[in-house]
Amino acid sequence: QVQVVESGGGLVQAGGSLRLSCAASRSILSIKIMAWYRQAPGKERELVAFITSSGWTQYADSVKGRFTISRDNAKNTVYLQMNSLKPEDTAVYYCNAQVVANYWGQGTQVTVSS
């Protein structure tokens, strides 16, 4: 079982940056995949980026070149650095840990004003 807690959301102007953090309750090296998802009002939850236990990363096309997922193994924390933010990035961002089952955080709100 894994618990994950997100932090770092907030209000930012278009073109700005934010860094989200996801702290896990166990070693992230033992977690197959750590991912960030987001859900905008009236839309389905979508995958933003993920990082595997071996360090392989993948991104949604909409965030490639702007967002970077990384991890600090010593802190059991995964980060999502978001640059050049756009109003369409506004959403609740969720951290996800995939072990045998999926574990979700409570989400953190990101609002990008135009």
Phi, psi and omega per residue, in radians:
Q1 nan 2.565 -3.113
V2 -2.373 2.430 2.956
Q3 -1.953 2.386 3.109
V4 -2.243 2.460 -3.108
V5 -2.283 2.148 3.133
E6 -1.602 2.706 3.020
S7 -2.737 2.886 3.026
G8 1.850 -0.036 3.114
G9 -1.255 3.027 3.121
G10 2.882 -2.908 -3.137
L11 -1.830 2.263 -3.130
V12 -2.504 2.647 3.093
Q13 -1.384 2.710 3.080
A14 -0.961 2.403 -3.085
G15 1.611 -0.192 -3.125
G16 -1.466 -3.041 -3.082
S17 -2.310 2.675 3.005
L18 -2.533 2.662 3.010
R19 -2.150 2.116 3.076
L20 -1.637 2.565 3.092
S21 -2.143 2.555 3.073
C22 -2.314 1.915 -3.136
A23 -1.675 2.223 -3.131
A24 -1.763 2.702 -3.076
S25 -1.520 -0.001 3.092
R26 -2.553 3.014 -3.117
S27 -1.006 2.208 -3.139
I28 -1.269 -0.244 3.061
L29 -1.201 -0.343 3.108
S30 -1.614 0.013 -3.109
I31 -1.815 2.143 -3.020
K32 -0.999 -0.894 -3.110
I33 -2.426 2.347 2.963
M34 -1.990 2.285 -3.034
A35 -2.396 2.762 2.979
W36 -1.991 2.304 3.025
Y37 -2.111 2.875 3.028
R38 -2.506 2.693 3.105
Q39 -2.432 2.030 3.086
A40 -1.572 2.759 -3.135
P41 -0.982 2.274 3.106
G42 1.334 0.094 -3.118
K43 -2.123 2.836 3.097
E44 -1.358 2.738 3.070
R45 -1.183 2.374 -3.107
E46 -2.249 2.608 3.087
L47 -1.289 2.311 3.111
V48 -1.758 -0.887 -3.114
A49 -2.871 2.730 3.023
F50 -2.529 2.790 3.080
I51 -2.357 2.341 -3.134
T52 -1.579 2.987 3.137
S53 -1.104 -0.395 3.112
S54 -1.591 -0.031 3.057
G55 1.699 0.049 3.106
W56 -1.266 2.389 -3.111
T57 -2.157 2.647 3.059
Q58 -2.508 2.629 -3.088
Y59 -2.316 2.651 2.954
A60 -1.183 2.578 -3.125
D61 -1.005 -0.599 -3.065
S62 -1.184 -0.286 -3.092
V63 -2.069 -0.065 -3.124
K64 -1.011 2.342 3.138
G65 1.489 -0.187 3.136
R66 -2.022 -0.612 -3.096
F67 -1.900 2.575 3.082
T68 -2.362 2.216 3.066
I69 -1.732 2.400 -3.140
S70 -2.606 3.067 -3.114
R71 -2.555 2.699 3.019
D72 -2.126 1.780 -3.055
N73 -1.093 -0.618 -3.113
A74 -1.156 -0.521 -3.123
K75 -1.736 0.010 -3.089
N76 0.907 0.756 -3.034
T77 -2.274 2.420 3.035
V78 -1.980 2.471 -3.095
Y79 -2.059 2.707 2.967
L80 -2.270 1.819 3.068
Q81 -1.491 2.131 -3.069
M82 -2.050 2.009 3.119
N83 -2.005 2.861 3.115
S84 0.863 0.856 -3.066
L85 -1.142 2.557 -3.136
K86 -2.117 2.735 3.098
P87 -0.966 -0.559 -3.141
E88 -1.270 -0.092 3.023
D89 -1.451 -0.115 3.126
T90 -1.062 2.180 -3.082
A91 -3.105 2.980 2.891
V92 -1.565 2.213 -3.106
Y93 -1.770 2.282 -3.089
Y94 -2.065 2.438 3.001
C95 -1.612 2.485 -3.111
N96 -2.330 2.343 3.073
A97 -2.075 2.162 -3.129
Q98 -1.870 1.945 3.052
V99 -2.025 -2.040 2.975
V100 -1.343 -0.662 3.085
A101 -2.049 3.036 3.073
N102 -1.669 2.353 3.097
Y103 -2.152 2.367 -3.059
W104 -2.096 2.605 2.971
G105 -1.509 -3.085 -3.081
Q106 -1.475 -0.230 3.129
G107 1.637 2.682 3.071
T108 -2.378 2.346 -3.044
Q109 -1.416 2.300 3.005
V110 -2.097 2.147 3.130
T111 -2.154 2.165 -3.137
V112 -1.978 2.051 -3.125
S113 -1.608 2.593 -3.117
S114 -1.584 nan nan
